[in-house]
Amino acid sequence: MAKLYFYYSSMNAGKSSSLLQADFNYRERGMATMLWTAALDTRSDGMVRSRIGLDAGAHLYRPDSDLLADIAAQHEGGALGCVLVDEAQFLTEAQVWQLAAVADELSIPVLCYGLRTDFQGALFPGSAALLGIADALVELKAVCDCGRKATMNLRVNADGAAIKEGEQTEIGGNDRYLALCRKHFSEALNG
């Protein structure tokens, strides 16, 4: 039976490189895959990109994308061995249920990779839905400057000062976010 997986972490834990490794493993065995990433992340240019230099072409999803229909159409054209979704925190709740249907009805494993929480420690809608219904939850580890496990994403300004308020989503990388343990995240916000 196919499953819906959610691999989650803070920034800089290697989510995209893990996705690309899983994609390679399926393709090396002669299985077709379908990669997705969020159109919201305009840095992607239709690619899943890792910080270590790996990349692969991907379909872009938007809040109104019908992932079940698009994946089913691709599957009819040639059996898919796996569907892999990067930036899964940006999925809508409805899209998470569509991906569950891909696993349940089409019998295709779905591997989703994304952030658990935003810069204020709140769940993203896609992450909340995945934490609620995924068959398997896997935490990927990132490291805080102190050596502890980083579980939080601190948004910073150009001077490196913590930003406490703003929109939930602001696209950025190491220039805008730091992966920190909860202790150092709290100290940065309250310091």
C-alpha positions as CSV (number, residue, x, y, z in Angstrom):
1,M,0.0,0.0,0.0
2,A,1.3,3.4,-1.0
3,K,1.8,6.0,1.7
4,L,1.9,9.8,2.2
5,Y,5.1,10.9,3.8
6,F,6.0,14.2,5.4
7,Y,9.7,15.0,5.8
8,Y,10.0,18.2,7.8
9,S,12.6,20.4,9.5
10,S,13.8,23.9,9.9
11,M,15.8,25.7,7.2
12,N,19.1,24.2,6.1
13,A,18.5,20.5,7.0
14,G,18.9,19.2,3.5
15,K,15.2,18.7,2.6
16,S,15.7,19.4,-1.1
17,S,18.8,17.3,-1.3
18,S,17.0,14.4,0.4
19,L,14.2,14.8,-2.1
20,L,16.6,14.8,-5.0
21,Q,18.4,11.7,-3.6
22,A,15.0,9.9,-3.3
23,D,14.2,10.9,-6.9
24,F,17.5,9.6,-8.1
25,N,17.0,6.3,-6.3
26,Y,13.6,5.7,-8.0
27,R,14.8,6.7,-11.4
28,E,17.9,4.5,-11.0
29,R,15.6,1.6,-10.6
30,G,13.8,2.5,-13.9
31,M,10.8,4.0,-12.2
32,A,9.2,7.3,-13.4
33,T,8.8,10.1,-10.9
34,M,7.0,13.4,-10.9
35,L,8.5,16.4,-9.0
36,W,6.6,19.4,-7.8
37,T,7.6,22.7,-6.2
38,A,5.8,25.8,-5.2
39,A,5.3,28.5,-7.8
40,L,5.3,31.0,-4.9
41,D,9.0,30.5,-4.5
42,T,10.1,32.5,-7.6
43,R,13.8,31.6,-7.0
44,S,13.1,28.0,-8.2
45,D,12.5,28.7,-12.0
46,G,10.6,25.4,-12.1
47,M,13.5,23.5,-10.4
48,V,14.0,21.8,-7.1
49,R,17.4,23.1,-6.0
50,S,19.5,22.1,-3.1
51,R,22.1,24.3,-1.4
52,I,24.8,21.7,-2.3
53,G,24.3,22.2,-6.0
54,L,21.9,19.4,-7.0
55,D,18.8,20.3,-9.0
56,A,16.0,18.8,-11.2
57,G,13.1,20.1,-13.2
58,A,9.7,20.2,-11.4
59,H,6.1,21.0,-12.1
60,L,4.9,24.2,-10.3
61,Y,1.9,24.1,-8.1
62,R,-0.2,27.1,-7.1
63,P,-3.0,27.3,-4.6
64,D,-5.6,26.5,-7.3
65,S,-3.7,23.5,-8.8
66,D,-5.5,20.2,-8.8
67,L,-2.6,17.9,-8.0
68,L,-4.7,14.8,-8.0
69,A,-6.0,15.4,-11.6
70,D,-2.5,16.4,-12.9
71,I,-0.8,13.4,-11.3
72,A,-3.5,11.0,-12.5
73,A,-3.2,12.3,-16.0
74,Q,0.6,11.8,-15.9
75,H,0.1,8.4,-14.4
76,E,-2.2,7.3,-17.2
77,G,0.5,8.3,-19.7
78,G,3.0,6.1,-18.0
79,A,3.1,4.5,-14.6
80,L,4.6,6.7,-11.9
81,G,6.7,5.1,-9.2
82,C,6.7,8.1,-6.9
83,V,5.5,11.7,-6.5
84,L,7.9,14.1,-4.7
85,V,6.8,17.5,-3.4
86,D,9.2,20.2,-2.3
87,E,8.2,23.3,-0.3
88,A,5.2,21.3,1.0
89,Q,4.5,24.0,3.6
90,F,2.9,26.0,0.8
91,L,0.3,23.3,-0.1
92,T,-3.3,24.1,0.7
93,E,-5.2,21.7,3.0
94,A,-7.2,20.6,0.0
95,Q,-4.0,19.8,-1.9
96,V,-2.7,17.7,1.0
97,W,-6.0,15.7,0.8
98,Q,-5.4,15.4,-3.0
99,L,-2.0,13.9,-2.4
100,A,-3.5,11.5,0.2
101,A,-5.8,10.4,-2.6
102,V,-2.8,9.9,-4.9
103,A,-1.4,7.4,-2.4
104,D,-4.8,5.8,-1.5
105,E,-6.5,5.7,-4.9
106,L,-3.7,5.6,-7.4
107,S,-1.3,3.6,-5.2
108,I,1.6,6.0,-5.8
109,P,3.9,6.9,-2.8
110,V,3.9,10.6,-2.2
111,L,7.0,12.1,-0.4
112,C,6.5,15.7,0.8
113,Y,9.3,17.9,2.1
114,G,8.9,21.2,3.9
115,L,9.1,23.5,6.8
116,R,7.1,22.7,9.9
117,T,6.8,26.2,11.3
118,D,7.2,29.8,10.2
119,F,9.4,32.6,11.6
120,Q,7.0,33.0,14.5
121,G,6.8,29.3,15.4
122,A,3.3,28.9,13.9
123,L,2.4,26.0,11.6
124,F,2.1,26.6,7.9
125,P,-1.3,25.4,6.6
126,G,0.2,22.7,4.4
127,S,2.4,21.5,7.2
128,A,-0.5,21.4,9.6
129,A,-2.5,19.2,7.3
130,L,0.4,16.9,6.6
131,L,1.2,16.5,10.3
132,G,-2.5,15.6,10.7
133,I,-2.9,13.0,8.0
134,A,0.4,11.8,6.7
135,D,1.1,8.0,7.1
136,A,4.7,8.7,8.1
137,L,6.3,11.7,9.7
138,V,10.1,12.1,9.5
139,E,12.0,14.9,11.1
140,L,15.2,15.9,9.3
141,K,17.9,17.4,11.5
142,A,19.4,20.9,11.2
143,V,22.0,22.3,13.6
144,C,21.9,25.5,15.6
145,D,25.0,27.6,16.1
146,C,25.3,26.1,19.6
147,G,25.3,22.5,18.3
148,R,21.7,21.7,19.4
149,K,19.1,20.5,17.0
150,A,17.6,23.5,15.1
151,T,13.8,23.4,15.1
152,M,13.0,27.1,14.5
153,N,13.3,29.5,11.6
154,L,14.3,33.0,12.7
155,R,13.7,35.8,10.1
156,V,16.3,38.5,10.1
157,N,16.8,41.8,8.4
158,A,19.8,42.9,6.4
159,D,21.7,43.7,9.6
160,G,21.0,40.3,11.1
161,A,18.4,41.6,13.7
162,A,15.4,39.4,14.4
163,I,12.1,40.3,12.7
164,K,9.1,39.7,15.0
165,E,6.2,40.6,12.8
166,G,5.1,40.4,9.1
167,E,3.5,38.1,6.6
168,Q,3.8,34.4,7.2
169,T,5.5,33.9,3.9
170,E,8.5,35.8,2.7
171,I,10.7,33.9,0.3
172,G,14.4,33.9,1.2
173,G,17.4,31.7,2.1
174,N,20.3,32.2,4.4
175,D,20.1,36.0,3.7
176,R,16.7,36.1,5.5
177,Y,16.5,33.1,7.8
178,L,18.6,31.4,10.5
179,A,17.9,27.8,11.7
180,L,18.1,27.9,15.5
181,C,17.2,25.8,18.5
182,R,14.1,26.9,20.5
183,K,16.3,28.5,23.2
184,H,18.3,30.7,20.9
185,F,15.2,31.5,18.8
186,S,13.4,32.7,21.9
187,E,16.4,34.7,23.1
188,A,16.7,36.4,19.6
189,L,13.0,37.4,19.6
190,N,12.9,38.6,23.2
191,G,16.4,40.1,23.4
